[in-house]
Amino acid sequence: MDIYARVCDHLRILNLKTPRLNSSNKQIIQEDKEPQDNERDVAVQSVATGSGQRDLARNRLVPLLVQISIKNLNQKQAYDDAWAIANSFDKLPRVENKGWVTLKSNDGSFLFESSEVTTYPRNLGQTEHKAYFYVLTIKLNITL
């Protein structure tokens, strides 16, 4: 299932200030890992959730919890990025510029229904390297 890769893709279109760039200027967002860099990093991690349920057509409706971690030496950038992420996911799917902004599986493994922020950005303090650390949790409602 490519849901976490699609979440990372969605984060990249937000033009965040925190993620580092690779040699081809693509934002580095860690997928299902702890933040890795001592200065700046954005990481997407799965969180254990309850069970899904089946609808009348026997499709499985699954709520997935995803934690997004933002670490940055610049507190304003970390704060602004955390809230940009929260505001974007709290409004999915949405129409923007006459087109839908949503999460779409590349391999057909899920159908995105909606998302909501369950824990708004929270500052957990500073790391041992003096980077500010923010986390937020998003619930992704998908059909398998």
DSSP file with accessible surface (Angstrom, degrees, kcal/mol):
  #  RESIDUE AA STRUCTURE BP1 BP2  ACC     N-H-->O    O-->H-N    N-H-->O    O-->H-N    TCO  KAPPA ALPHA  PHI   PSI    X-CA   Y-CA   Z-CA
    1    1 A M              0   0  111      0, 0.0     3,-0.3     0, 0.0     4,-0.2   0.000 360.0 360.0 360.0 132.1    0.0    0.0    0.0
    2    2 A D     >  +     0   0   18      1,-0.2     4,-2.0     2,-0.1     5,-0.2   0.098 360.0 118.0-103.1  25.9    1.5    3.4   -1.0
    3    3 A I  H  > S+     0   0    0      1,-0.2     4,-2.1     2,-0.2    -1,-0.2   0.896  76.3  50.1 -61.0 -41.0   -0.5    5.6    1.3
    4    4 A Y  H  > S+     0   0   38     -3,-0.3     4,-2.2     1,-0.2    -1,-0.2   0.895 109.1  51.4 -69.7 -35.1    2.6    6.9    3.1
    5    5 A A  H  > S+     0   0   19      1,-0.2     4,-2.3     2,-0.2    -1,-0.2   0.893 110.0  50.1 -65.4 -37.3    4.4    7.7   -0.1
    6    6 A R  H  X S+     0   0   32     -4,-2.0     4,-2.3     2,-0.2    -2,-0.2   0.865 107.8  53.2 -70.3 -34.6    1.3    9.7   -1.2
    7    7 A V  H  X S+     0   0    2     -4,-2.1     4,-2.4     2,-0.2    -2,-0.2   0.940 109.6  49.1 -62.0 -44.6    1.3   11.6    2.1
    8    8 A C  H  X S+     0   0    1     -4,-2.2     4,-1.9     1,-0.2    -2,-0.2   0.916 109.8  51.5 -61.2 -42.2    4.9   12.5    1.5
    9    9 A D  H  X S+     0   0   58     -4,-2.3     4,-1.2     1,-0.2    -1,-0.2   0.906 109.0  50.8 -60.2 -42.2    4.1   13.7   -2.0
   10   10 A H  H  X S+     0   0    8     -4,-2.3     4,-0.5     1,-0.2     3,-0.5   0.915 107.5  53.2 -63.7 -40.0    1.3   15.8   -0.7
   11   11 A L  H ><>S+     0   0    0     -4,-2.4     3,-1.2     1,-0.2     5,-0.5   0.885 103.9  57.6 -61.6 -36.4    3.7   17.4    1.9
   12   12 A R  H ><5S+     0   0   52     -4,-1.9     3,-1.2     1,-0.3    -1,-0.2   0.830  99.1  57.5 -65.7 -31.5    6.1   18.3   -1.0
   13   13 A I  H 3<5S+     0   0  103     -4,-1.2    -1,-0.3    -3,-0.5    -2,-0.2   0.643  92.8  71.1 -75.7  -8.6    3.4   20.3   -2.8
   14   14 A L  T <<5S-     0   0   41     -3,-1.2    -1,-0.2    -4,-0.5    -2,-0.2   0.546  99.8-132.6 -82.0  -5.9    3.0   22.5    0.3
   15   15 A N  T < 5 -     0   0  122     -3,-1.2    -3,-0.1    -4,-0.2    -2,-0.1   0.935  33.2-168.4  53.4  52.5    6.5   24.1   -0.3
   16   16 A L      < -     0   0    9     -5,-0.5    -1,-0.1     1,-0.1    61,-0.0  -0.309  22.8-142.9 -68.9 154.9    7.6   23.7    3.3
   17   17 A K  S    S+     0   0  129     60,-0.3    -1,-0.1     1,-0.1    61,-0.1   0.710  88.2  64.4 -89.7 -23.8   10.7   25.4    4.6
   18   18 A T  S    S+     0   0    0     59,-0.3    -1,-0.1    60,-0.1    60,-0.1   0.906  75.2  90.3 -75.0 -45.8   11.9   22.6    6.9
   19   19 A P  S    S-     0   0    3      0, 0.0    22,-0.1     0, 0.0    10,-0.1  -0.249  74.0-125.6 -59.7 140.9   12.7   19.6    4.6
   20   20 A R        -     0   0   59      8,-0.5     8,-3.2    20,-0.3     2,-0.4  -0.338  25.7-121.6 -72.0 164.5   16.3   19.4    3.3
   21   21 A L  B     -A   27   0A  91      6,-0.2     6,-0.2    -2,-0.1     2,-0.1  -0.872  13.6-136.9-111.8 144.7   16.7   19.1   -0.5
   22   22 A N    >   -     0   0   58      4,-2.3     3,-2.1    -2,-0.4     6,-0.0  -0.252  46.7 -81.4 -84.9-175.6   18.5   16.3   -2.3
   23   23 A S  T 3  S+     0   0  130      1,-0.3    -1,-0.1     2,-0.1    -2,-0.0   0.740 132.7  49.8 -63.6 -21.9   20.8   17.0   -5.2
   24   24 A S  T 3  S-     0   0   90      2,-0.1    -1,-0.3     3,-0.0     3,-0.1   0.102 121.2-105.7-103.4  23.4   17.9   17.4   -7.7
   25   25 A N  S <  S+     0   0  124     -3,-2.1     2,-0.4     1,-0.2    -2,-0.1   0.732  71.9 144.3  62.8  25.8   16.1   19.8   -5.4
   26   26 A K        -     0   0  105      1,-0.0    -4,-2.3     0, 0.0    -1,-0.2  -0.811  57.0-109.4 -91.4 134.9   13.4   17.3   -4.2
   27   27 A Q  B     -A   21   0A  24     -2,-0.4     2,-0.8    -6,-0.2    -6,-0.2  -0.423  25.8-132.2 -65.6 134.3   12.4   17.7   -0.6
   28   28 A I        +     0   0   45     -8,-3.2     2,-0.5    -2,-0.1    14,-0.5  -0.787  32.5 171.1 -89.9 111.1   13.6   14.9    1.6
   29   29 A I        -     0   0   11     -2,-0.8     2,-0.3   -10,-0.1    14,-0.2  -0.987  31.5-128.4-122.9 118.7   10.7   13.7    3.7
   30   30 A Q  E     -b   43   0B  32     12,-2.3    14,-2.7    -2,-0.5     2,-0.6  -0.496  18.8-144.6 -70.4 131.4   11.4   10.5    5.7
   31   31 A E  E    S-b   44   0B  92     -2,-0.3    14,-0.2     1,-0.2     3,-0.1  -0.872  73.9 -18.6-104.2 118.1    8.7    7.8    5.2
   32   32 A D  S    S+     0   0   82     12,-3.0     2,-0.3    -2,-0.6    13,-0.2   0.856 112.9 106.0  55.9  41.9    7.8    5.7    8.2
   33   33 A K  S    S-     0   0  113     11,-0.7    -1,-0.2    -3,-0.3     3,-0.1  -0.958  76.7 -98.6-138.9 160.3   11.1    6.6   10.1
   34   34 A E        -     0   0  121     -2,-0.3    10,-0.1     1,-0.1     8,-0.1  -0.393  62.4 -78.5 -67.2 155.3   12.1    8.8   13.0
   35   35 A P        -     0   0   17      0, 0.0    -1,-0.1     0, 0.0     8,-0.1  -0.362  50.2-169.6 -55.4 135.6   13.5   12.2   12.0
   36   36 A Q        +     0   0  109      6,-0.1     2,-0.2    -3,-0.1     5,-0.1   0.768  52.3  79.4-103.3 -33.5   17.1   11.6   11.0
   37   37 A D        -     0   0   44      3,-0.1     4,-0.0     1,-0.1    34,-0.0  -0.567  65.5-142.7 -86.9 145.3   18.8   14.9   10.6
   38   38 A N  S    S+     0   0   78     -2,-0.2    93,-0.2     1,-0.1    -1,-0.1   0.713  97.6  29.8 -75.8 -21.1   20.1   16.9   13.6
   39   39 A E  S    S+     0   0  116      1,-0.3    34,-0.8    32,-0.1     2,-0.4   0.846 127.6   5.2-106.4 -48.8   19.1   20.3   12.1
   40   40 A R  E     + C   0  72B  80     32,-0.2    -1,-0.3    33,-0.1     2,-0.3  -0.989  67.3 142.0-145.4 133.1   16.1   20.0    9.8
   41   41 A D  E     - C   0  71B   0     30,-2.7    30,-2.9    -2,-0.4     2,-0.4  -0.969  29.2-155.6-166.5 149.6   13.8   17.1    9.0
   42   42 A V  E     - C   0  70B   0    -14,-0.5   -12,-2.3    -2,-0.3     2,-0.4  -0.999  22.7-176.1-127.3 131.5   10.2   16.1    8.4
   43   43 A A  E     -bC  30  69B   0     26,-2.2    26,-2.6    -2,-0.4     2,-0.5  -0.984  17.4-152.9-133.5 143.1    9.1   12.5    9.0
   44   44 A V  E     +bC  31  68B   0    -14,-2.7   -12,-3.0    -2,-0.4   -11,-0.7  -0.965  22.0 177.6-113.6 125.1    5.9   10.6    8.5
   45   45 A Q  E     - C   0  67B  28     22,-2.7    22,-3.0    -2,-0.5     2,-0.2  -0.980  27.4-121.0-131.5 144.1    5.2    7.7   10.8
   46   46 A S  E     - C   0  66B  52     -2,-0.4     2,-0.4    20,-0.2    20,-0.2  -0.510  23.9-153.2 -78.5 149.8    2.4    5.2   11.1
   47   47 A V  E     - C   0  65B  54     18,-2.2    18,-0.7    -2,-0.2    -1,-0.0  -0.970  27.9-100.6-122.9 139.4    0.6    5.0   14.5
   48   48 A A        -     0   0   99     -2,-0.4     2,-0.3    16,-0.1    16,-0.0  -0.334  49.5-178.4 -59.8 135.2   -1.2    1.9   15.7
   49   49 A T        -     0   0   55      1,-0.2     3,-0.1    16,-0.0    15,-0.1  -0.828  27.2 -93.6-129.9 172.3   -5.0    2.3   15.2
   50   50 A G        -     0   0   59     -2,-0.3    -1,-0.2     1,-0.2     2,-0.1  -0.007  57.7 -72.6 -73.9-174.9   -8.2    0.4   15.9
   51   51 A S        -     0   0  114      1,-0.1    -1,-0.2    11,-0.1     2,-0.0  -0.419  43.5-124.5 -82.0 158.6   -9.8   -2.0   13.4
   52   52 A G        -     0   0   28     -2,-0.1     2,-0.3    10,-0.1    10,-0.2  -0.147  20.9-131.4 -85.6-174.6  -11.7   -0.9   10.3
   53   53 A Q  E     -D   61   0B 139      8,-2.3     8,-3.8    -2,-0.0     2,-0.4  -0.933  13.0-117.1-137.7 162.8  -15.2   -1.8    9.4
   54   54 A R  E     -D   60   0B 120     -2,-0.3     6,-0.2     6,-0.2     2,-0.1  -0.809  20.7-145.5-103.7 143.8  -17.0   -3.1    6.3
   55   55 A D    >   -     0   0   54      4,-2.1     3,-2.0    -2,-0.4    -1,-0.0  -0.309  42.5 -84.1 -92.6-174.7  -19.6   -1.3    4.3
   56   56 A L  T 3  S+     0   0  182      1,-0.3    -1,-0.0     2,-0.1    -2,-0.0   0.794 130.4  54.3 -63.9 -26.7  -22.6   -2.9    2.5
   57   57 A A  T 3  S-     0   0   69      2,-0.1    -1,-0.3     1,-0.0     3,-0.1   0.340 119.7-110.6 -87.9   8.4  -20.5   -3.7   -0.5
   58   58 A R    <   +     0   0  165     -3,-2.0     2,-0.2     1,-0.3    -2,-0.1   0.670  68.8 147.9  70.2  18.4  -18.0   -5.5    1.7
   59   59 A N        -     0   0   68      1,-0.0    -4,-2.1    84,-0.0     2,-0.7  -0.604  50.6-120.7 -76.4 147.3  -15.3   -2.8    1.2
   60   60 A R  E     -D   54   0B 110     84,-1.2    84,-2.7    -2,-0.2     2,-0.6  -0.817  20.0-155.9 -95.5 117.2  -13.1   -2.3    4.2
   61   61 A L  E     -DE  53 143B  59     -8,-3.8    -8,-2.3    -2,-0.7    82,-0.2  -0.835  18.1-174.1 -91.9 120.6  -13.2    1.2    5.6
   62   62 A V  E     - E   0 142B  15     80,-3.1    80,-2.6    -2,-0.6     2,-0.7  -0.967  20.6-152.8-124.7 125.0  -10.0    1.9    7.5
   63   63 A P  E     - E   0 141B  38      0, 0.0     2,-0.5     0, 0.0    78,-0.2  -0.855  20.0-165.6 -91.9 118.3   -9.0    4.9    9.6
   64   64 A L  E     - E   0 140B  20     76,-3.2    76,-3.4    -2,-0.7     2,-0.5  -0.905   9.2-146.5-104.3 133.3   -5.2    5.2    9.6
   65   65 A L  E     -CE  47 139B  43    -18,-0.7   -18,-2.2    -2,-0.5     2,-0.4  -0.847  16.8-173.0 -97.2 134.1   -3.4    7.5   12.1
   66   66 A V  E     -CE  46 138B   1     72,-2.8    72,-3.0    -2,-0.5     2,-0.5  -0.993  11.4-152.3-128.3 129.9   -0.3    9.2   10.8
   67   67 A Q  E     -CE  45 137B  59    -22,-3.0   -22,-2.7    -2,-0.4     2,-0.5  -0.891   8.1-160.1-101.5 132.7    2.1   11.2   13.0
   68   68 A I  E     -CE  44 136B   0     68,-2.8    68,-1.7    -2,-0.5     2,-0.4  -0.965   5.5-162.0-114.3 126.2    4.1   14.0   11.3
   69   69 A S  E     -CE  43 135B   0    -26,-2.6   -26,-2.2    -2,-0.5     2,-0.5  -0.906   3.6-167.6-110.1 135.3    7.2   15.2   13.0
   70   70 A I  E     +CE  42 134B   0     64,-3.1    64,-3.0    -2,-0.4     2,-0.4  -0.990   6.4 179.9-124.3 125.2    8.9   18.5   12.1
   71   71 A K  E     +CE  41 133B  18    -30,-2.9   -30,-2.7    -2,-0.5     2,-0.3  -0.994  13.6 151.6-129.0 127.0   12.4   19.3   13.4
   72   72 A N  E     -CE  40 132B   4     60,-2.0    60,-2.9    -2,-0.4   -32,-0.2  -0.979  47.6-137.3-155.4 140.1   14.1   22.6   12.6
   73   73 A L  S    S+     0   0   75    -34,-0.8     2,-0.8    -2,-0.3   -33,-0.1   0.765  98.0  72.4 -66.5 -24.7   16.7   24.9   14.2
   74   74 A N  S  > S-     0   0   72    -35,-0.2     4,-2.2     1,-0.2     5,-0.2  -0.825  71.3-162.9 -94.9 109.4   14.5   27.8   13.2
   75   75 A Q  H  > S+     0   0   78     -2,-0.8     4,-2.8     1,-0.2     5,-0.2   0.888  87.2  54.2 -63.5 -38.2   11.4   27.7   15.4
   76   76 A K  H  > S+     0   0  139      1,-0.2     4,-3.0     2,-0.2     5,-0.2   0.929 109.6  47.6 -63.0 -42.6    9.3   30.0   13.2
   77   77 A Q  H  > S+     0   0   55      2,-0.2     4,-2.6     1,-0.2   -60,-0.3   0.924 113.3  48.2 -63.9 -42.2    9.9   27.7   10.2
   78   78 A A  H  X S+     0   0    0     -4,-2.2     4,-2.4     2,-0.2    -2,-0.2   0.939 115.0  45.3 -63.2 -45.3    9.0   24.6   12.2
   79   79 A Y  H  X S+     0   0  112     -4,-2.8     4,-2.2     2,-0.2     5,-0.2   0.943 114.4  47.4 -63.6 -48.8    5.9   26.3   13.6
   80   80 A D  H  X S+     0   0   67     -4,-3.0     4,-2.2    -5,-0.2    -1,-0.2   0.905 113.6  48.1 -61.9 -42.1    4.7   27.6   10.2
   81   81 A D  H  X S+     0   0    7     -4,-2.6     4,-2.3    -5,-0.2    -1,-0.2   0.912 109.1  53.4 -65.2 -41.5    5.3   24.3    8.5
   82   82 A A  H  X S+     0   0    0     -4,-2.4     4,-2.2    -5,-0.2    -2,-0.2   0.932 113.1  43.2 -60.3 -43.5    3.5   22.3   11.2
   83   83 A W  H  X S+     0   0   77     -4,-2.2     4,-2.8     2,-0.2     5,-0.2   0.851 109.9  55.8 -74.2 -31.8    0.4   24.6   10.8
   84   84 A A  H  X S+     0   0   40     -4,-2.2     4,-2.0    -5,-0.2    -1,-0.2   0.923 110.4  46.8 -63.3 -40.6    0.6   24.5    7.0
   85   85 A I  H  X S+     0   0    0     -4,-2.3     4,-2.5     2,-0.2     5,-0.3   0.948 113.1  48.3 -64.7 -48.1    0.5   20.7    7.2
   86   86 A A  H  X S+     0   0    0     -4,-2.2     4,-1.8     1,-0.2    -2,-0.2   0.935 112.7  47.9 -59.5 -46.6   -2.4   20.7    9.7
   87   87 A N  H  < S+     0   0   75     -4,-2.8     4,-0.3     1,-0.2    -1,-0.2   0.880 112.9  48.7 -64.8 -37.0   -4.4   23.2    7.6
   88   88 A S  H >< S+     0   0    8     -4,-2.0     3,-1.2    -5,-0.2    -2,-0.2   0.943 114.0  43.3 -69.4 -46.9   -3.9   21.3    4.4
   89   89 A F  H >< S+     0   0    1     -4,-2.5     3,-1.0     1,-0.3    -1,-0.2   0.763 105.8  62.9 -72.9 -22.8   -4.9   17.9    5.7
   90   90 A D  T 3< S+     0   0   63     -4,-1.8    -1,-0.3    -5,-0.3    -2,-0.2   0.566 106.9  46.5 -75.8  -6.0   -7.9   19.3    7.6
   91   91 A K  T <  S+     0   0  127     -3,-1.2    -1,-0.2    -4,-0.3    -2,-0.2   0.010  87.0 159.7-123.4  24.5   -9.3   20.3    4.3
   92   92 A L    <   +     0   0    9     -3,-1.0    23,-1.3    23,-0.3    10,-0.1  -0.829  56.2  31.3-100.3 144.6   -8.8   17.2    2.1
   93   93 A P  S    S+     0   0   48      0, 0.0     2,-0.3     0, 0.0     9,-0.2   0.675  88.3 150.1 -74.3 157.1  -10.3   16.4   -0.3
   94   94 A R  E     -H  101   0C  47      7,-1.8     7,-3.4    -2,-0.1     2,-0.5  -0.973  46.9-110.9-147.8 159.5  -10.9   19.9   -1.6
   95   95 A V  E     +H  100   0C  90     -2,-0.3     2,-0.3     5,-0.2     5,-0.2  -0.812  39.1 168.6 -94.2 131.0  -11.3   21.8   -4.9
   96   96 A E  E >   -H   99   0C  91      3,-3.4     3,-1.3    -2,-0.5    -2,-0.0  -0.975  66.8  -4.8-145.1 128.4   -8.5   24.1   -5.8
   97   97 A N  T 3  S-     0   0  156     -2,-0.3     3,-0.1     1,-0.3    -1,-0.1   0.911 129.4 -57.4  52.6  43.9   -7.9   25.9   -9.1
   98   98 A K  T 3  S+     0   0  211      1,-0.2     2,-0.3    -3,-0.0    -1,-0.3   0.671 122.9  91.6  64.5  19.1  -10.8   24.0  -10.6
   99   99 A G  E <  S-H   96   0C  32     -3,-1.3    -3,-3.4    -5,-0.0     2,-0.4  -0.951  80.5 -99.9-138.3 160.7   -9.3   20.6   -9.7
  100  100 A W  E     -H   95   0C 178     -2,-0.3     2,-0.6    -5,-0.2    -5,-0.2  -0.651  21.3-154.9 -83.5 133.8   -9.4   18.2   -6.8
  101  101 A V  E     +H   94   0C  21     -7,-3.4    -7,-1.8    -2,-0.4     2,-0.3  -0.949  45.5 122.8-103.2 117.0   -6.6   18.1   -4.2
  102  102 A T        -     0   0   57     -2,-0.6     2,-0.5    -9,-0.2    11,-0.0  -0.884  65.3 -88.7-156.5-178.3   -6.6   14.6   -2.8
  103  103 A L        -     0   0    7     -2,-0.3     9,-0.5   -94,-0.0     2,-0.5  -0.952  41.3-172.8-107.0 127.0   -4.4   11.6   -2.2
  104  104 A K  B     -F  111   0B 161     -2,-0.5     2,-0.1     7,-0.1     7,-0.1  -0.985  22.4-124.5-127.0 126.2   -4.5    9.1   -5.0
  105  105 A S        -     0   0   14      5,-0.6     3,-0.1    -2,-0.5  -102,-0.1  -0.420   8.8-155.9 -66.9 136.0   -2.9    5.7   -4.9
  106  106 A N  S    S+     0   0  125      1,-0.2    -1,-0.1    -2,-0.1     0, 0.0   0.703  96.4  38.2 -81.1 -22.1   -0.4    5.0   -7.7
  107  107 A D  S    S-     0   0   99      3,-0.0    -1,-0.2    -3,-0.0    -2,-0.1   0.286 110.9-112.8-114.1  10.2   -0.9    1.2   -7.4
  108  108 A G  S    S+     0   0   68      2,-0.1    -2,-0.0    -3,-0.1     3,-0.0   0.657  75.8 131.1  72.1  17.8   -4.7    1.1   -6.7
  109  109 A S  S    S+     0   0   37      1,-0.1     2,-0.3    35,-0.1    -1,-0.1   0.650  70.0  14.6 -81.9 -14.9   -4.2   -0.2   -3.2
  110  110 A F        -     0   0   15     34,-0.2    -5,-0.6    32,-0.0     2,-0.5  -0.988  59.1-138.4-152.4 160.8   -6.5    2.4   -1.5
  111  111 A L  E     -FG 104 143B 108     32,-2.1    32,-2.4    -2,-0.3     2,-0.3  -0.993  29.3-133.5-121.0 118.6   -9.2    4.9   -2.2
  112  112 A F  E     + G   0 142B  16     -9,-0.5    30,-0.2    -2,-0.5     3,-0.1  -0.577  29.6 170.3 -76.0 130.4   -8.9    8.1   -0.2
  113  113 A E  E     -     0   0B  87     28,-2.8     2,-0.3     1,-0.4    29,-0.2   0.819  56.0 -45.4-102.6 -55.4  -12.1    9.3    1.5
  114  114 A S  E     - G   0 141B  40     27,-1.4    27,-3.1     2,-0.0    -1,-0.4  -0.976  44.3-140.4-167.9 171.4  -11.1   12.2    3.8
  115  115 A S  E     - G   0 140B   9    -23,-1.3     2,-0.3    -2,-0.3   -23,-0.3  -0.973  12.3-176.7-143.6 157.9   -8.6   13.3    6.5
  116  116 A E  E     - G   0 139B  83     23,-1.9    23,-3.4    -2,-0.3     2,-0.5  -0.986  31.8-112.2-151.9 149.1   -8.8   15.2    9.7
  117  117 A V  E     + G   0 138B  11     -2,-0.3    21,-0.3    21,-0.2     3,-0.2  -0.728  29.7 177.0 -82.0 125.3   -6.3   16.5   12.2
  118  118 A T  E    S+     0   0B  63     19,-2.4     2,-0.4    -2,-0.5    20,-0.2   0.720  76.5  28.5-100.5 -28.0   -6.7   14.6   15.5
  119  119 A T  E    S- G   0 137B  65     18,-1.9    18,-2.1     3,-0.0    -1,-0.3  -0.955  83.7-142.1-132.4 113.2   -3.8   16.3   17.3
  120  120 A Y  E     -     0   0B 100     -2,-0.4    15,-0.1    16,-0.2   -37,-0.1  -0.256  48.1 -61.0 -70.5 162.1   -2.9   19.8   16.3
  121  121 A P  E     -     0   0B  19      0, 0.0     2,-0.4     0, 0.0    15,-0.2  -0.136  59.2-173.9 -50.7 133.3    0.8   20.9   16.2
  122  122 A R  E     - G   0 135B 161     13,-2.1    13,-1.9    -3,-0.1     2,-0.6  -0.998  23.2-130.6-133.0 133.0    2.4   20.6   19.5
  123  123 A N  E     - G   0 134B  56     -2,-0.4    11,-0.2    11,-0.2     3,-0.1  -0.724  16.8-172.7 -83.1 121.0    5.9   21.8   20.4
  124  124 A L  E     -     0   0B  88      9,-3.4     2,-0.3    -2,-0.6    10,-0.1   0.288  46.7-108.9 -95.1   9.2    7.7   19.0   22.3
  125  125 A G  E     -     0   0B  31      8,-0.5     8,-2.5     5,-0.0    -1,-0.4  -0.674  52.6 -38.6 102.7-156.2   10.7   21.3   23.1
  126  126 A Q  E     - G   0 132B  94     -2,-0.3     6,-0.2     6,-0.2     2,-0.1  -0.848  49.8-126.7-114.3 149.0   14.2   21.2   21.7
  127  127 A T    >   -     0   0   28      4,-2.6     3,-2.2    -2,-0.3    -1,-0.0  -0.250  41.5 -92.4 -79.8 176.0   16.4   18.3   20.8
  128  128 A E  T 3  S+     0   0  155      1,-0.3    -1,-0.1     2,-0.1   -90,-0.0   0.716 130.3  55.7 -63.6 -17.0   20.0   17.8   22.2
  129  129 A H  T 3  S-     0   0   83      2,-0.1    -1,-0.3   -91,-0.1    -2,-0.0   0.197 121.9-107.9 -99.1  12.8   21.1   19.6   19.0
  130  130 A K  S <  S+     0   0  136     -3,-2.2     2,-0.3     1,-0.2    -2,-0.1   0.663  70.7 144.7  71.3  19.5   18.9   22.7   19.8
  131  131 A A        -     0   0    0    -93,-0.2    -4,-2.6   -57,-0.0     2,-0.3  -0.710  52.7-119.6 -86.3 140.2   16.3   21.9   17.0
  132  132 A Y  E     -EG  72 126B  58    -60,-2.9   -60,-2.0    -2,-0.3     2,-0.5  -0.620  27.5-150.2 -78.5 139.7   12.7   22.7   17.8
  133  133 A F  E     +E   71   0B  42     -8,-2.5    -9,-3.4    -2,-0.3    -8,-0.5  -0.953  18.2 175.4-123.2 116.4   10.5   19.6   17.6
  134  134 A Y  E     -EG  70 123B  13    -64,-3.0   -64,-3.1    -2,-0.5     2,-0.3  -0.919   4.6-174.0-117.5 146.0    6.8   19.7   16.6
  135  135 A V  E     +EG  69 122B  16    -13,-1.9   -13,-2.1    -2,-0.3     2,-0.3  -0.972   5.8 176.1-135.1 152.8    4.4   16.8   16.1
  136  136 A L  E     -E   68   0B   0    -68,-1.7   -68,-2.8    -2,-0.3     2,-0.4  -0.971  19.9-137.2-147.9 156.7    0.8   16.5   14.8
  137  137 A T  E     -EG  67 119B  20    -18,-2.1   -19,-2.4    -2,-0.3   -18,-1.9  -0.971  15.4-168.1-122.0 135.9   -1.4   13.5   14.2
  138  138 A I  E     -EG  66 117B   2    -72,-3.0   -72,-2.8    -2,-0.4     2,-0.6  -0.953  14.2-142.9-122.9 138.7   -3.7   13.1   11.2
  139  139 A K  E     -EG  65 116B  61    -23,-3.4   -23,-1.9    -2,-0.4     2,-0.6  -0.912  14.9-162.3-100.8 122.7   -6.5   10.5   10.6
  140  140 A L  E     -EG  64 115B   1    -76,-3.4   -76,-3.2    -2,-0.6     2,-0.7  -0.929   5.3-153.7-104.9 120.5   -6.7    9.3    7.0
  141  141 A N  E     +EG  63 114B  34    -27,-3.1   -28,-2.8    -2,-0.6   -27,-1.4  -0.872  28.2 164.7 -96.3 114.6  -10.0    7.6    6.2
  142  142 A I  E     -EG  62 112B   2    -80,-2.6   -80,-3.1    -2,-0.7     2,-0.4  -0.881  33.3-134.7-129.0 160.5   -9.4    5.2    3.3
  143  143 A T  E      EG  61 111B  14    -32,-2.4   -32,-2.1    -2,-0.3   -82,-0.2  -0.965 360.0 360.0-114.0 132.9  -11.2    2.3    1.7
  144  144 A L              0   0   69    -84,-2.7   -84,-1.2    -2,-0.4   -34,-0.2  -0.765 360.0 360.0-101.9 360.0   -9.3   -0.9    0.8
